[in-house]
Amino acid sequence: MNDHVYKIVELAGSSEQGIEHAVATAIARSAETIRNLRWFEVTEIRGHVEDGRIAHWQIGIKAGFTVE
C-alpha cells in the first residue's frame, strides 16, 4: 500500500446551471494546471441574485492533489 501526502488548495466556481455544474467547472479548470487531483470537498454554497432570480450558483471547494 502506498502512503500519500496531499497538498490542499481552495477553489471557487460558478455556474448559471447549478451547484453540480459549478463544482465540475472548478475541478475541470483547475485540472488544466494542477496535476494529480484526487478529491474535493464542498465547503461553501452561495448564489448571485438578479431581479429576484438566481443568476449564478457559486461554490467554494477544497481540492487535494498528491505531492510528487
mmCIF file of the N, C-alpha and C atoms, coordinates in Angstrom:
data_MODEL
# 
_entry.id   MODEL 
# 
loop_
_atom_site.group_PDB 
_atom_site.id 
_atom_site.type_symbol 
_atom_site.label_atom_id 
_atom_site.label_alt_id 
_atom_site.label_comp_id 
_atom_site.label_asym_id 
_atom_site.label_entity_id 
_atom_site.label_seq_id 
_atom_site.pdbx_PDB_ins_code 
_atom_site.Cartn_x 
_atom_site.Cartn_y 
_atom_site.Cartn_z 
_atom_site.occupancy 
_atom_site.B_iso_or_equiv 
_atom_site.pdbx_formal_charge 
_atom_site.auth_seq_id 
_atom_site.auth_comp_id 
_atom_site.auth_asym_id 
_atom_site.auth_atom_id 
_atom_site.pdbx_PDB_model_num 
ATOM 1   N N  . MET A 1 1  ? 0.835   -1.184 0.000   1.00 0.00 ? 1  MET A N  1 
ATOM 2   C CA . MET A 1 1  ? 0.000   0.000  0.000   1.00 0.00 ? 1  MET A CA 1 
ATOM 3   C C  . MET A 1 1  ? 0.880   1.246  0.000   1.00 0.00 ? 1  MET A C  1 
ATOM 4   N N  . ASN A 1 2  ? 0.550   2.195  -0.846  1.00 0.00 ? 2  ASN A N  1 
ATOM 5   C CA . ASN A 1 2  ? 1.312   3.438  -0.923  1.00 0.00 ? 2  ASN A CA 1 
ATOM 6   C C  . ASN A 1 2  ? 0.815   4.441  0.108   1.00 0.00 ? 2  ASN A C  1 
ATOM 7   N N  . ASP A 1 3  ? 1.753   5.151  0.728   1.00 0.00 ? 3  ASP A N  1 
ATOM 8   C CA . ASP A 1 3  ? 1.388   6.269  1.589   1.00 0.00 ? 3  ASP A CA 1 
ATOM 9   C C  . ASP A 1 3  ? 1.332   7.514  0.711   1.00 0.00 ? 3  ASP A C  1 
ATOM 10  N N  . HIS A 1 4  ? 0.320   8.328  0.933   1.00 0.00 ? 4  HIS A N  1 
ATOM 11  C CA . HIS A 1 4  ? 0.145   9.523  0.115   1.00 0.00 ? 4  HIS A CA 1 
ATOM 12  C C  . HIS A 1 4  ? 0.247   10.780 0.975   1.00 0.00 ? 4  HIS A C  1 
ATOM 13  N N  . VAL A 1 5  ? 0.807   11.813 0.406   1.00 0.00 ? 5  VAL A N  1 
ATOM 14  C CA . VAL A 1 5  ? 0.816   13.139 1.004   1.00 0.00 ? 5  VAL A CA 1 
ATOM 15  C C  . VAL A 1 5  ? 0.079   14.043 0.029   1.00 0.00 ? 5  VAL A C  1 
ATOM 16  N N  . TYR A 1 6  ? -0.850  14.820 0.555   1.00 0.00 ? 6  TYR A N  1 
ATOM 17  C CA . TYR A 1 6  ? -1.668  15.674 -0.285  1.00 0.00 ? 6  TYR A CA 1 
ATOM 18  C C  . TYR A 1 6  ? -1.412  17.141 0.006   1.00 0.00 ? 6  TYR A C  1 
ATOM 19  N N  . LYS A 1 7  ? -1.450  17.941 -1.025  1.00 0.00 ? 7  LYS A N  1 
ATOM 20  C CA . LYS A 1 7  ? -1.477  19.390 -0.915  1.00 0.00 ? 7  LYS A CA 1 
ATOM 21  C C  . LYS A 1 7  ? -2.940  19.783 -1.114  1.00 0.00 ? 7  LYS A C  1 
ATOM 22  N N  . ILE A 1 8  ? -3.435  20.738 -0.318  1.00 0.00 ? 8  ILE A N  1 
ATOM 23  C CA . ILE A 1 8  ? -4.829  21.151 -0.402  1.00 0.00 ? 8  ILE A CA 1 
ATOM 24  C C  . ILE A 1 8  ? -4.894  22.596 -0.877  1.00 0.00 ? 8  ILE A C  1 
ATOM 25  N N  . VAL A 1 9  ? -5.748  22.844 -1.865  1.00 0.00 ? 9  VAL A N  1 
ATOM 26  C CA . VAL A 1 9  ? -5.980  24.193 -2.366  1.00 0.00 ? 9  VAL A CA 1 
ATOM 27  C C  . VAL A 1 9  ? -7.461  24.531 -2.238  1.00 0.00 ? 9  VAL A C  1 
ATOM 28  N N  . GLU A 1 10 ? -7.746  25.808 -2.104  1.00 0.00 ? 10 GLU A N  1 
ATOM 29  C CA . GLU A 1 10 ? -9.134  26.257 -2.069  1.00 0.00 ? 10 GLU A CA 1 
ATOM 30  C C  . GLU A 1 10 ? -9.472  26.887 -3.414  1.00 0.00 ? 10 GLU A C  1 
ATOM 31  N N  . LEU A 1 11 ? -10.641 26.528 -3.936  1.00 0.00 ? 11 LEU A N  1 
ATOM 32  C CA . LEU A 1 11 ? -11.083 26.997 -5.240  1.00 0.00 ? 11 LEU A CA 1 
ATOM 33  C C  . LEU A 1 11 ? -12.515 27.520 -5.145  1.00 0.00 ? 11 LEU A C  1 
ATOM 34  N N  . ALA A 1 12 ? -12.891 28.338 -6.081  1.00 0.00 ? 12 ALA A N  1 
ATOM 35  C CA . ALA A 1 12 ? -14.269 28.799 -6.196  1.00 0.00 ? 12 ALA A CA 1 
ATOM 36  C C  . ALA A 1 12 ? -14.716 28.597 -7.639  1.00 0.00 ? 12 ALA A C  1 
ATOM 37  N N  . GLY A 1 13 ? -15.978 28.263 -7.803  1.00 0.00 ? 13 GLY A N  1 
ATOM 38  C CA . GLY A 1 13 ? -16.523 28.084 -9.140  1.00 0.00 ? 13 GLY A CA 1 
ATOM 39  C C  . GLY A 1 13 ? -17.931 28.642 -9.194  1.00 0.00 ? 13 GLY A C  1 
ATOM 40  N N  . SER A 1 14 ? -18.389 28.956 -10.390 1.00 0.00 ? 14 SER A N  1 
ATOM 41  C CA . SER A 1 14 ? -19.753 29.458 -10.536 1.00 0.00 ? 14 SER A CA 1 
ATOM 42  C C  . SER A 1 14 ? -20.366 28.891 -11.806 1.00 0.00 ? 14 SER A C  1 
ATOM 43  N N  . SER A 1 15 ? -21.696 28.890 -11.810 1.00 0.00 ? 15 SER A N  1 
ATOM 44  C CA . SER A 1 15 ? -22.419 28.383 -12.965 1.00 0.00 ? 15 SER A CA 1 
ATOM 45  C C  . SER A 1 15 ? -23.837 28.927 -12.951 1.00 0.00 ? 15 SER A C  1 
ATOM 46  N N  . GLU A 1 16 ? -24.370 29.199 -14.111 1.00 0.00 ? 16 GLU A N  1 
ATOM 47  C CA . GLU A 1 16 ? -25.779 29.558 -14.239 1.00 0.00 ? 16 GLU A CA 1 
ATOM 48  C C  . GLU A 1 16 ? -26.651 28.309 -14.165 1.00 0.00 ? 16 GLU A C  1 
ATOM 49  N N  . GLN A 1 17 ? -26.040 27.120 -14.365 1.00 0.00 ? 17 GLN A N  1 
ATOM 50  C CA . GLN A 1 17 ? -26.802 25.879 -14.479 1.00 0.00 ? 17 GLN A CA 1 
ATOM 51  C C  . GLN A 1 17 ? -27.081 25.189 -13.152 1.00 0.00 ? 17 GLN A C  1 
ATOM 52  N N  . GLY A 1 18 ? -26.224 25.373 -12.144 1.00 0.00 ? 18 GLY A N  1 
ATOM 53  C CA . GLY A 1 18 ? -26.472 24.730 -10.864 1.00 0.00 ? 18 GLY A CA 1 
ATOM 54  C C  . GLY A 1 18 ? -25.195 24.438 -10.100 1.00 0.00 ? 18 GLY A C  1 
ATOM 55  N N  . ILE A 1 19 ? -25.384 23.925 -8.894  1.00 0.00 ? 19 ILE A N  1 
ATOM 56  C CA . ILE A 1 19 ? -24.271 23.652 -7.991  1.00 0.00 ? 19 ILE A CA 1 
ATOM 57  C C  . ILE A 1 19 ? -23.325 22.600 -8.564  1.00 0.00 ? 19 ILE A C  1 
ATOM 58  N N  . GLU A 1 20 ? -23.876 21.494 -9.037  1.00 0.00 ? 20 GLU A N  1 
ATOM 59  C CA . GLU A 1 20 ? -23.039 20.414 -9.563  1.00 0.00 ? 20 GLU A CA 1 
ATOM 60  C C  . GLU A 1 20 ? -22.191 20.900 -10.738 1.00 0.00 ? 20 GLU A C  1 
ATOM 61  N N  . HIS A 1 21 ? -22.761 21.701 -11.582 1.00 0.00 ? 21 HIS A N  1 
ATOM 62  C CA . HIS A 1 21 ? -22.019 22.241 -12.726 1.00 0.00 ? 21 HIS A CA 1 
ATOM 63  C C  . HIS A 1 21 ? -20.927 23.202 -12.256 1.00 0.00 ? 21 HIS A C  1 
ATOM 64  N N  . ALA A 1 22 ? -21.202 23.978 -11.218 1.00 0.00 ? 22 ALA A N  1 
ATOM 65  C CA . ALA A 1 22 ? -20.193 24.888 -10.667 1.00 0.00 ? 22 ALA A CA 1 
ATOM 66  C C  . ALA A 1 22 ? -18.996 24.105 -10.127 1.00 0.00 ? 22 ALA A C  1 
ATOM 67  N N  . VAL A 1 23 ? -19.269 22.993 -9.440  1.00 0.00 ? 23 VAL A N  1 
ATOM 68  C CA . VAL A 1 23 ? -18.186 22.138 -8.926  1.00 0.00 ? 23 VAL A CA 1 
ATOM 69  C C  . VAL A 1 23 ? -17.400 21.547 -10.089 1.00 0.00 ? 23 VAL A C  1 
ATOM 70  N N  . ALA A 1 24 ? -18.114 20.994 -11.061 1.00 0.00 ? 24 ALA A N  1 
ATOM 71  C CA . ALA A 1 24 ? -17.449 20.376 -12.211 1.00 0.00 ? 24 ALA A CA 1 
ATOM 72  C C  . ALA A 1 24 ? -16.588 21.383 -12.963 1.00 0.00 ? 24 ALA A C  1 
ATOM 73  N N  . THR A 1 25 ? -17.070 22.611 -13.089 1.00 0.00 ? 25 THR A N  1 
ATOM 74  C CA . THR A 1 25 ? -16.309 23.658 -13.766 1.00 0.00 ? 25 THR A CA 1 
ATOM 75  C C  . THR A 1 25 ? -15.027 23.981 -13.006 1.00 0.00 ? 25 THR A C  1 
ATOM 76  N N  . ALA A 1 26 ? -15.137 24.119 -11.692 1.00 0.00 ? 26 ALA A N  1 
ATOM 77  C CA . ALA A 1 26 ? -13.950 24.426 -10.881 1.00 0.00 ? 26 ALA A CA 1 
ATOM 78  C C  . ALA A 1 26 ? -12.915 23.305 -10.967 1.00 0.00 ? 26 ALA A C  1 
ATOM 79  N N  . ILE A 1 27 ? -13.368 22.047 -10.905 1.00 0.00 ? 27 ILE A N  1 
ATOM 80  C CA . ILE A 1 27 ? -12.448 20.913 -10.982 1.00 0.00 ? 27 ILE A CA 1 
ATOM 81  C C  . ILE A 1 27 ? -11.810 20.828 -12.368 1.00 0.00 ? 27 ILE A C  1 
ATOM 82  N N  . ALA A 1 28 ? -12.619 20.938 -13.408 1.00 0.00 ? 28 ALA A N  1 
ATOM 83  C CA . ALA A 1 28 ? -12.089 20.815 -14.775 1.00 0.00 ? 28 ALA A CA 1 
ATOM 84  C C  . ALA A 1 28 ? -11.074 21.909 -15.079 1.00 0.00 ? 28 ALA A C  1 
ATOM 85  N N  . ARG A 1 29 ? -11.385 23.122 -14.680 1.00 0.00 ? 29 ARG A N  1 
ATOM 86  C CA . ARG A 1 29 ? -10.463 24.239 -14.966 1.00 0.00 ? 29 ARG A CA 1 
ATOM 87  C C  . ARG A 1 29 ? -9.169  24.102 -14.174 1.00 0.00 ? 29 ARG A C  1 
ATOM 88  N N  . SER A 1 30 ? -9.269  23.728 -12.907 1.00 0.00 ? 30 SER A N  1 
ATOM 89  C CA . SER A 1 30 ? -8.055  23.589 -12.100 1.00 0.00 ? 30 SER A CA 1 
ATOM 90  C C  . SER A 1 30 ? -7.208  22.401 -12.554 1.00 0.00 ? 30 SER A C  1 
ATOM 91  N N  . ALA A 1 31 ? -7.844  21.368 -13.089 1.00 0.00 ? 31 ALA A N  1 
ATOM 92  C CA . ALA A 1 31 ? -7.104  20.200 -13.578 1.00 0.00 ? 31 ALA A CA 1 
ATOM 93  C C  . ALA A 1 31 ? -6.217  20.541 -14.776 1.00 0.00 ? 31 ALA A C  1 
ATOM 94  N N  . GLU A 1 32 ? -6.476  21.675 -15.417 1.00 0.00 ? 32 GLU A N  1 
ATOM 95  C CA . GLU A 1 32 ? -5.625  22.097 -16.533 1.00 0.00 ? 32 GLU A CA 1 
ATOM 96  C C  . GLU A 1 32 ? -4.237  22.521 -16.055 1.00 0.00 ? 32 GLU A C  1 
ATOM 97  N N  . THR A 1 33 ? -4.112  22.948 -14.787 1.00 0.00 ? 33 THR A N  1 
ATOM 98  C CA . THR A 1 33 ? -2.819  23.413 -14.292 1.00 0.00 ? 33 THR A CA 1 
ATOM 99  C C  . THR A 1 33 ? -2.329  22.667 -13.053 1.00 0.00 ? 33 THR A C  1 
ATOM 100 N N  . ILE A 1 34 ? -3.191  21.867 -12.429 1.00 0.00 ? 34 ILE A N  1 
ATOM 101 C CA . ILE A 1 34 ? -2.796  21.101 -11.239 1.00 0.00 ? 34 ILE A CA 1 
ATOM 102 C C  . ILE A 1 34 ? -2.810  19.616 -11.596 1.00 0.00 ? 34 ILE A C  1 
ATOM 103 N N  . ARG A 1 35 ? -1.659  18.974 -11.426 1.00 0.00 ? 35 ARG A N  1 
ATOM 104 C CA . ARG A 1 35 ? -1.571  17.533 -11.705 1.00 0.00 ? 35 ARG A CA 1 
ATOM 105 C C  . ARG A 1 35 ? -2.015  16.735 -10.487 1.00 0.00 ? 35 ARG A C  1 
ATOM 106 N N  . ASN A 1 36 ? -2.493  15.546 -10.720 1.00 0.00 ? 36 ASN A N  1 
ATOM 107 C CA . ASN A 1 36 ? -2.789  14.556 -9.682  1.00 0.00 ? 36 ASN A CA 1 
ATOM 108 C C  . ASN A 1 36 ? -3.901  14.956 -8.728  1.00 0.00 ? 36 ASN A C  1 
ATOM 109 N N  . LEU A 1 37 ? -4.922  15.668 -9.216  1.00 0.00 ? 37 LEU A N  1 
ATOM 110 C CA . LEU A 1 37 ? -6.086  15.940 -8.373  1.00 0.00 ? 37 LEU A CA 1 
ATOM 111 C C  . LEU A 1 37 ? -6.724  14.616 -7.970  1.00 0.00 ? 37 LEU A C  1 
ATOM 112 N N  . ARG A 1 38 ? -7.071  14.469 -6.691  1.00 0.00 ? 38 ARG A N  1 
ATOM 113 C CA . ARG A 1 38 ? -7.593  13.198 -6.213  1.00 0.00 ? 38 ARG A CA 1 
ATOM 114 C C  . ARG A 1 38 ? -8.944  13.295 -5.524  1.00 0.00 ? 38 ARG A C  1 
ATOM 115 N N  . TRP A 1 39 ? -9.237  14.430 -4.886  1.00 0.00 ? 39 TRP A N  1 
ATOM 116 C CA . TRP A 1 39 ? -10.506 14.531 -4.155  1.00 0.00 ? 39 TRP A CA 1 
ATOM 117 C C  . TRP A 1 39 ? -10.904 15.987 -4.001  1.00 0.00 ? 39 TRP A C  1 
ATOM 118 N N  . PHE A 1 40 ? -12.170 16.213 -3.622  1.00 0.00 ? 40 PHE A N  1 
ATOM 119 C CA . PHE A 1 40 ? -12.641 17.561 -3.318  1.00 0.00 ? 40 PHE A CA 1 
ATOM 120 C C  . PHE A 1 40 ? -13.682 17.495 -2.216  1.00 0.00 ? 40 PHE A C  1 
ATOM 121 N N  . GLU A 1 41 ? -13.865 18.623 -1.562  1.00 0.00 ? 41 GLU A N  1 
ATOM 122 C CA . GLU A 1 41 ? -14.866 18.775 -0.509  1.00 0.00 ? 41 GLU A CA 1 
ATOM 123 C C  . GLU A 1 41 ? -15.552 20.124 -0.721  1.00 0.00 ? 41 GLU A C  1 
ATOM 124 N N  . VAL A 1 42 ? -16.875 20.127 -0.807  1.00 0.00 ? 42 VAL A N  1 
ATOM 125 C CA . VAL A 1 42 ? -17.609 21.382 -0.940  1.00 0.00 ? 42 VAL A CA 1 
ATOM 126 C C  . VAL A 1 42 ? -17.656 22.039 0.435   1.00 0.00 ? 42 VAL A C  1 
ATOM 127 N N  . THR A 1 43 ? -17.181 23.279 0.520   1.00 0.00 ? 43 THR A N  1 
ATOM 128 C CA . THR A 1 43 ? -17.130 23.993 1.796   1.00 0.00 ? 43 THR A CA 1 
ATOM 129 C C  . THR A 1 43 ? -18.124 25.136 1.870   1.00 0.00 ? 43 THR A C  1 
ATOM 130 N N  . GLU A 1 44 ? -18.574 25.635 0.729   1.00 0.00 ? 44 GLU A N  1 
ATOM 131 C CA . GLU A 1 44 ? -19.498 26.762 0.697   1.00 0.00 ? 44 GLU A CA 1 
ATOM 132 C C  . GLU A 1 44 ? -20.444 26.634 -0.487  1.00 0.00 ? 44 GLU A C  1 
ATOM 133 N N  . ILE A 1 45 ? -21.670 27.057 -0.288  1.00 0.00 ? 45 ILE A N  1 
ATOM 134 C CA . ILE A 1 45 ? -22.625 27.178 -1.388  1.00 0.00 ? 45 ILE A CA 1 
ATOM 135 C C  . ILE A 1 45 ? -23.304 28.536 -1.215  1.00 0.00 ? 45 ILE A C  1 
ATOM 136 N N  . ARG A 1 46 ? -23.308 29.298 -2.273  1.00 0.00 ? 46 ARG A N  1 
ATOM 137 C CA . ARG A 1 46 ? -23.971 30.600 -2.240  1.00 0.00 ? 46 ARG A CA 1 
ATOM 138 C C  . ARG A 1 46 ? -24.430 30.919 -3.660  1.00 0.00 ? 46 ARG A C  1 
ATOM 139 N N  . GLY A 1 47 ? -25.096 32.034 -3.810  1.00 0.00 ? 47 GLY A N  1 
ATOM 140 C CA . GLY A 1 47 ? -25.585 32.398 -5.132  1.00 0.00 ? 47 GLY A CA 1 
ATOM 141 C C  . GLY A 1 47 ? -25.613 33.888 -5.344  1.00 0.00 ? 47 GLY A C  1 
ATOM 142 N N  . HIS A 1 48 ? -25.798 34.234 -6.583  1.00 0.00 ? 48 HIS A N  1 
ATOM 143 C CA . HIS A 1 48 ? -25.900 35.627 -7.015  1.00 0.00 ? 48 HIS A CA 1 
ATOM 144 C C  . HIS A 1 48 ? -27.326 35.819 -7.526  1.00 0.00 ? 48 HIS A C  1 
ATOM 145 N N  . VAL A 1 49 ? -28.000 36.828 -7.000  1.00 0.00 ? 49 VAL A N  1 
ATOM 146 C CA . VAL A 1 49 ? -29.400 37.076 -7.352  1.00 0.00 ? 49 VAL A CA 1 
ATOM 147 C C  . VAL A 1 49 ? -29.506 38.345 -8.187  1.00 0.00 ? 49 VAL A C  1 
ATOM 148 N N  . GLU A 1 50 ? -30.260 38.255 -9.260  1.00 0.00 ? 50 GLU A N  1 
ATOM 149 C CA . GLU A 1 50 ? -30.576 39.412 -10.107 1.00 0.00 ? 50 GLU A CA 1 
ATOM 150 C C  . GLU A 1 50 ? -32.074 39.409 -10.372 1.00 0.00 ? 50 GLU A C  1 
ATOM 151 N N  . ASP A 1 51 ? -32.715 40.548 -10.161 1.00 0.00 ? 51 ASP A N  1 
ATOM 152 C CA . ASP A 1 51 ? -34.154 40.695 -10.425 1.00 0.00 ? 51 ASP A CA 1 
ATOM 153 C C  . ASP A 1 51 ? -34.987 39.610 -9.742  1.00 0.00 ? 51 ASP A C  1 
ATOM 154 N N  . GLY A 1 52 ? -34.608 39.264 -8.527  1.00 0.00 ? 52 GLY A N  1 
ATOM 155 C CA . GLY A 1 52 ? -35.373 38.283 -7.759  1.00 0.00 ? 52 GLY A CA 1 
ATOM 156 C C  . GLY A 1 52 ? -35.205 36.842 -8.191  1.00 0.00 ? 52 GLY A C  1 
ATOM 157 N N  . ARG A 1 53 ? -34.232 36.562 -9.043  1.00 0.00 ? 53 ARG A N  1 
ATOM 158 C CA . ARG A 1 53 ? -33.996 35.196 -9.525  1.00 0.00 ? 53 ARG A CA 1 
ATOM 159 C C  . ARG A 1 53 ? -32.531 34.842 -9.352  1.00 0.00 ? 53 ARG A C  1 
ATOM 160 N N  . ILE A 1 54 ? -32.248 33.555 -9.257  1.00 0.00 ? 54 ILE A N  1 
ATOM 161 C CA . ILE A 1 54 ? -30.857 33.101 -9.151  1.00 0.00 ? 54 ILE A CA 1 
ATOM 162 C C  . ILE A 1 54 ? -30.187 33.283 -10.508 1.00 0.00 ? 54 ILE A C  1 
ATOM 163 N N  . ALA A 1 55 ? -29.128 34.084 -10.516 1.00 0.00 ? 55 ALA A N  1 
ATOM 164 C CA . ALA A 1 55 ? -28.385 34.322 -11.753 1.00 0.00 ? 55 ALA A CA 1 
ATOM 165 C C  . ALA A 1 55 ? -27.205 33.364 -11.867 1.00 0.00 ? 55 ALA A C  1 
ATOM 166 N N  . HIS A 1 56 ? -26.540 33.091 -10.749 1.00 0.00 ? 56 HIS A N  1 
ATOM 167 C CA . HIS A 1 56 ? -25.394 32.180 -10.724 1.00 0.00 ? 56 HIS A CA 1 
ATOM 168 C C  . HIS A 1 56 ? -25.384 31.431 -9.397  1.00 0.00 ? 56 HIS A C  1 
ATOM 169 N N  . TRP A 1 57 ? -25.017 30.180 -9.455  1.00 0.00 ? 57 TRP A N  1 
ATOM 170 C CA . TRP A 1 57 ? -24.677 29.414 -8.260  1.00 0.00 ? 57 TRP A CA 1 
ATOM 171 C C  . TRP A 1 57 ? -23.179 29.561 -8.067  1.00 0.00 ? 57 TRP A C  1 
ATOM 172 N N  . GLN A 1 58 ? -22.753 29.718 -6.824  1.00 0.00 ? 58 GLN A N  1 
ATOM 173 C CA . GLN A 1 58 ? -21.329 29.857 -6.526  1.00 0.00 ? 58 GLN A CA 1 
ATOM 174 C C  . GLN A 1 58 ? -20.975 28.845 -5.447  1.00 0.00 ? 58 GLN A C  1 
ATOM 175 N N  . ILE A 1 59 ? -19.835 28.190 -5.602  1.00 0.00 ? 59 ILE A N  1 
ATOM 176 C CA . ILE A 1 59 ? -19.400 27.191 -4.623  1.00 0.00 ? 59 ILE A CA 1 
ATOM 177 C C  . ILE A 1 59 ? -17.953 27.452 -4.229  1.00 0.00 ? 59 ILE A C  1 
ATOM 178 N N  . GLY A 1 60 ? -17.620 27.036 -3.039  1.00 0.00 ? 60 GLY A N  1 
ATOM 179 C CA . GLY A 1 60 ? -16.231 27.005 -2.596  1.00 0.00 ? 60 GLY A CA 1 
ATOM 180 C C  . GLY A 1 60 ? -15.873 25.556 -2.331  1.00 0.00 ? 60 GLY A C  1 
ATOM 181 N N  . ILE A 1 61 ? -14.712 25.133 -2.758  1.00 0.00 ? 61 ILE A N  1 
ATOM 182 C CA . ILE A 1 61 ? -14.271 23.757 -2.510  1.00 0.00 ? 61 ILE A CA 1 
ATOM 183 C C  . ILE A 1 61 ? -12.823 23.741 -2.042  1.00 0.00 ? 61 ILE A C  1 
ATOM 184 N N  . LYS A 1 62 ? -12.498 22.680 -1.321  1.00 0.00 ? 62 LYS A N  1 
ATOM 185 C CA . LYS A 1 62 ? -11.112 22.346 -1.065  1.00 0.00 ? 62 LYS A CA 1 
ATOM 186 C C  . LYS A 1 62 ? -10.826 21.146 -1.940  1.00 0.00 ? 62 LYS A C  1 
ATOM 187 N N  . ALA A 1 63 ? -9.694  21.184 -2.625  1.00 0.00 ? 63 ALA A N  1 
ATOM 188 C CA . ALA A 1 63 ? -9.308  20.079 -3.509  1.00 0.00 ? 63 ALA A CA 1 
ATOM 189 C C  . ALA A 1 63 ? -7.924  19.601 -3.105  1.00 0.00 ? 63 ALA A C  1 
ATOM 190 N N  . GLY A 1 64 ? -7.743  18.290 -3.130  1.00 0.00 ? 64 GLY A N  1 
ATOM 191 C CA . GLY A 1 64 ? -6.455  17.714 -2.756  1.00 0.00 ? 64 GLY A CA 1 
ATOM 192 C C  . GLY A 1 64 ? -5.802  17.042 -3.950  1.00 0.00 ? 64 GLY A C  1 
ATOM 193 N N  . PHE A 1 65 ? -4.488  17.232 -4.024  1.00 0.00 ? 65 PHE A N  1 
ATOM 194 C CA . PHE A 1 65 ? -3.717  16.524 -5.054  1.00 0.00 ? 65 PHE A CA 1 
ATOM 195 C C  . PHE A 1 65 ? -2.481  15.932 -4.418  1.00 0.00 ? 65 PHE A C  1 
ATOM 196 N N  . THR A 1 66 ? -2.019  14.814 -4.974  1.00 0.00 ? 66 THR A N  1 
ATOM 197 C CA . THR A 1 66 ? -0.861  14.132 -4.414  1.00 0.00 ? 66 THR A CA 1 
ATOM 198 C C  . THR A 1 66 ? 0.413   14.887 -4.747  1.00 0.00 ? 66 THR A C  1 
ATOM 199 N N  . VAL A 1 67 ? 1.299   14.930 -3.753  1.00 0.00 ? 67 VAL A N  1 
ATOM 200 C CA . VAL A 1 67 ? 2.603   15.584 -3.909  1.00 0.00 ? 67 VAL A CA 1 
ATOM 201 C C  . VAL A 1 67 ? 3.548   14.594 -4.574  1.00 0.00 ? 67 VAL A C  1 
ATOM 202 N N  . GLU A 1 68 ? 4.239   15.054 -5.587  1.00 0.00 ? 68 GLU A N  1 
ATOM 203 C CA . GLU A 1 68 ? 5.168   14.171 -6.311  1.00 0.00 ? 68 GLU A CA 1 
ATOM 204 C C  . GLU A 1 68 ? 6.493   14.056 -5.564  1.00 0.00 ? 68 GLU A C  1 
# 
